[in-house]
Amino acid sequence: MSRRAMMILVGLTALNAVALTINVSLPLRAAVGGKTYKDLVTDPDFTSAVHSVVQKCRVNVDIAKVIC
């Protein structure tokens, strides 16, 4: 492998490490049906619907996938 290609790979790896360390992404809390996150969490109908969907799903931890 050429020296230039190696330097590019090292640079990209460094940028990736910096991006993972900084992690500038913010958690999102979407509103559904005009309700806020807090409204949805305290809504018994919504929480029971979420529980019923989650109970019917399988989680494969090895590949980080939820199968419903």
N, C-alpha and C positions, 0 to 999 in steps of 0.2 A: 504494500500500500504506500502511496506517495506521502511525502511529508506534509504537503498541503491538505490532502484529504484527511490525514490524521489530525491536523490542527483544527479543521472544520468540525470533525466529530467531537473533539475535546471541547471546543467552544459551544457546540449545541448541547452537549451534556452539562456543561456548567450553567448555561441558560435554563435548562430544564430543572436543575437542582435549585436554582434561585427562585424560579416560579413556584416550585413545590414548597419551598421554605416560606415564602412570603404569603402565599395563599390569599389573594385579595378578594376572592369570591365571597359574597355575602349569602347567608341562608335566605331562601325565599319562602314566603308564606302567602300562598295564593288565596284570593277571596273567591268563594263559590256562591253563586246565587245572591250576590250583594252582601253576604255576611263576611265579617272579618275573621281572622284566625281564632281570636278569642271567642267569638260567637259560635264558630263551628266546634271548638273543643268543648264548650259547655252545652251544646245542643244534644239532647239524649237520642233523638232520631238519627242524627248523623253519626254519632259515635257507635250506636248499635249496628248501623249499616256497615261501617268500617270493620267492626269486629266480625260480622258474619262473612264478609269478603275475605278477611285475613284467615279465618278458620278454614276456609276451603282451599287455601293456597299451600304449596310446598316450597320450602326454601332450600336451595342447594348452596351450602356455605362454601364449598370448594370452588365454585365458579361465580359466586355472588350473584345468584339469579333467583327470582321469585317466579314460580310457575303456578298459574291459577287454572 
